[in-house]
Structure formats: C-alpha cells, structure tokens
C-alpha cells in the first residue's frame, strides 16, 4: 500500500512535536542563499540547516595557520554569551561593562610600563588599534611641523616590508607614504641601520614588530630605539616609535620580562596588542595604549551625549558587543601573572619540541624556533621533488591547516611552512602532527615522478607539469 507523505500543515499541531526534525519538509529544500525566503522556518530546522553547512568548515583546533584563539574555558564562554547584548559604546547604560574596559586598559598600560597609566582604548583586534595609533602619530607630527612653520603634505612611515597588511591599509587610507625596509637573505627583520637610512623630518614614526607574522621573531626594538635617540639628537628631529606587539605583547612580559621593548623606552609612544591572539580571547578584541595623554591628540577624541551622558570615544566603529572585553578581563583575573606565565611556558615548550623534532627530520631549515612567541617557520632544503605547498595539501587530508607561503619581496624565492601553537594544542596533538608530516614526506619521496606545486608570478600555486 502506498501512503501519501503528509505536509507539516496537514498534521494537527499537538502531533507535530512527534515528527523527527530531519523528517520535516523544510529539510528537503535547499538553504536560501542569496535572497530572503518567503516563509518562516521552525527555529530547530533553521539551526540544523546552518549547522550542517558549518560542519564542512575546517576544525579550528587543528588550524595551525591562525594566531587567533580557538579555545577558552567554559566559564569564559558563558560570560561571553551573557554579554552579547551589551553595547560597548553605551557606557551610561552599561556602566559596569565600561568600568571593566577601563580596568583592562589600566592593566595593559601597567603591563607595558607606561609612566601614565590608563591612556588607551579597546578595539576590534589590532587592525583597528593600528589605525588609531597611526592617526595619533600623524596628528602629532603635523602639529610639530606646523610649530616649525614647515609643510605637512608629505608624511611618511618607516617599517619593514614584513609588516601585516593593516599597515599598508593605514598608509593608503590616511595618505602616508610607506617607506619599506626590505628583508635580506637570512635576515627577516628590520635593523637600526635600515631604519636610519630612510628616516627624515617627515617621518611620523618607526614601526618595529614584536612577533613578525612570517616567522614569529622579535625585531630589535631596543637597538632601533637607541639608534633613533642618537639620530634625533644629531639632527634635531623628533621621530617617535610605535611597537606593533599584536602577537608578542601579551607574551614577552611573562616569558622575557627583562626585554626592553615597551614604554621603558622613551621614544615608544604607542603600542598595539591583540587580545584575541595571545591575550587568549576569542575574536575580536585588541588594545591600543599610549605613553601619556600628551601622545593622544585631544582633537581625535569625540564626545557624544545622545546615549544618556557625555561619552568620550576614539574608535573607527561605534556599536560593538562588550563580551570580548568581558572575556579579556576574565582572563586577567583568572590567570594573573602566574597563570599567563604557565600557559605561555607550556605553549613555548610545545613549539620548541615541534621545531626541534622537525629539524631532526633533516629535510628542513628552521627560520625560527618558537622560543619568542610559540610560532615558528621552516623551509625545505630541497624542493625539487615536492614543495611546502604539496606538504600543506597532504596535511590537510588529516584536517591540519599548516599554511605555505613565500617570504616578503626580495626574499620571496623562499617558501615556508608556519606553525602557530595556541592554548588547547597539546603535546599529544603535536605528536600526531609530526607523524602525519613524516607520512607526507614518505608519500612524496616514494613517488617515481611527481610535478611539485609552485607559485607563479601572481602568487597562484599550480603544478609544473
């Protein structure tokens, strides 16, 4: 006997809950993609339709490409869920959320040894923080030049060509000439000499990096600072520094507390750091800190009163949830100095364990070892039979996302793999990664003839058949 399948509308309401969710008609139709559907869906059906698509994403915990946090404690996740609805900008309506933000800014500025604490702002990651700091550098330079009666139409910013793309965006959006210091073979960071070769009176600032994206290495901030001090004394220039500590700002104070890179150096006027990297918070939260109120021009700060009180604001956006700031404060009071130190020691030990084991395979050259921040890069000694792109693809078959990419211009003939060790990446996972990397090597070496993948001039990767 053939029975007709009933539509949901044909079934009495009191019986509808007995129907398995995946047996409903809505599950037989494709997910609306580019326009609104005509009718509403049951919330469980809508959830499952989206959930099923997201299952095809990569596993975030196995994503060794990202610096961004992929694990937090359940208590932190609960606090974040409870504060999604709080608008960070509305400090009159949510005064305790605002107070927690202020506490975080004070904690960050004290962590960086600011002589005047509490001068800073939260941001949506270091990208916004960089824009805010860059604007302050340009405004202060412009004021200095006006006082000297000199033109203000040709500002420049000195940095390595290994900077994160947000600095390129800043230079283009705010009409500042980027003066890039090129990397050299076996030298993947800027040097004091490289800086002094390109600075002049129109330089709004010099940007060293504490945790280079390509390798995880720290640039020599103190040596650059000392060279600039001498240069300023000889020339009468007043060139400041901004430290891009997006990756290393929350690591160095705990693993290398004696390293001078922060406001202990007088020319360092501002610092950005990512809370959602090694601040151990889910994306996206960042922080920007200034040395003093003098280094944050007053005319960049706006005041609004239409939210119920005077609200000073220095952001590129307006409304955003307060839950990331809450999560940052949770980490601060939950971990403290002892906890952050312990977490980073474990990450560093895992990173150096991995880099040492990879070096012992005798097929790779290490560009870094993961002993500054828990990030390291390595290149194949011989790419004639297979390349880092082939290894990256093979590792992806096991769920691992290990990025393969070329170094900056002038050293872009070197292609590398990079591994970011984060909270939640255990020694057991490290051993599994090493096994799969070894398996991948054996797979390609067993091939009698194989066309390795290589990037072309546009950066697109393909096989040389």
C-alpha positions, 0 to 999 in steps of 0.5 A: 500500500502506498501512503501519501507523505503528509505536509507539516500543515496537514498534521494537527499541531499537538502531533507535530512535536512527534515528527523527527526534525530531519523528517520535516519538509523544510529539510528537503529544500535547499538553504536560501542563499542569496535572497530572503525566503518567503516563509518562516522556518521552525527555529530547530530546522533553521539551526540544523540547516546552518549547522550542517553547512558549518560542519564542512568548515575546517576544525579550528583546533587543528588550524595551525595557520591562525594566531587567533584563539580557538579555545577558552574555558567554559566559564569564559564562554558563558560570560561571553554569551551573557554579554552579547547584548551589551553595547560597548559604546553605551557606557551610561547604560552599561556602566559596569561593562565600561568600568571593566574596559577601563580596568583592562586598559589600566592593566595593559598600560601597567603591563607595558610600563607606561609612566601614565597609566590608563591612556588607551582604548579597546578595539576590534583586534589590532587592525583597528588599534593600528589605525588609531595609533597611526592617526595619533602619530600623524596628528602629532607630527603635523602639529610639530611641523606646523610649530616649525612653520614647515609643510605637512603634505608629505608624511611618511612611515618607516617599517619593514616590508614584513609588516601585516597588511593593516599597515599598508591599509593605514598608509593608503587610507590616511595618505602616508607614504610607506617607506619599506625596509626590505628583508635580506637573505637570512635576515627577516627583520628590520635593523637600526641601520635600515631604519636610519637610512630612510628616516627624515623630518617627515617621518611620523614614526618607526614601526618595529614588530614584536612577533613578525607574522612570517616567522614569529621573531622579535625585531630589535626594538631596543637597538632601533630605539637607541639608534633613533635617540642618537639620530634625533639628537644629531639632527634635531628631529623628533621621530617617535616609535610605535611597537606593533606587539599584536602577537608578542605583547601579551607574551614577552612580559611573562616569558622575557620580562627583562626585554626592553621593548615597551614604554621603558623606552622613551621614544615608544609612544604607542603600542598595539596588542591583540587580545584575541591572539595571545591575550587568549580571547576569542575574536575580536578584541585588541588594545591600543595604549599610549605613553601619556595623554600628551601622545593622544591628540585631544582633537581625535577624541569625540564626545557624544551625549545622545546615549544618556551622558557625555561619552568620550570615544576614539574608535573607527566603529561605534556599536560593538558587543562588550563580551570580548572585553568581558572575556579579556578581563576574565582572563586577567583575573583568572590567570594573573601573572602566574597563570599567563606565565604557565600557559605561555611556558607550556605553549613555548615548550610545545613549539620548541619540541615541534621545531626541534623534532622537525629539524631532526627530520633533516629535510628542513631549515628552521627560520625560527624556533618558537622560543619568542612567541610559540610560532615558528617557520621552516623551509625545505632544503630541497624542493625539487621533488615536492614543495611546502605547498604539496606538504600543506595539501597532504596535511590537510587530508588529516584536517591540519591547516599548516599554511605555505607561503613565500617570504616578503619581496626580495626574499620571496624565492623562499617558501615556508611552512608556519606553525602557530601553537595556541592554548588547547594544542597539546603535546599529544596533538603535536605528536600526531602532527609530526607523524602525519608530516613524516607520512607526507614526506614518505608519500612524496619521496616514494613517488617515481615522478611527481610535478611539485606545486609552485607559485607563479608570478601572481602568487597562484600555486599550480603544478609544473607539469 
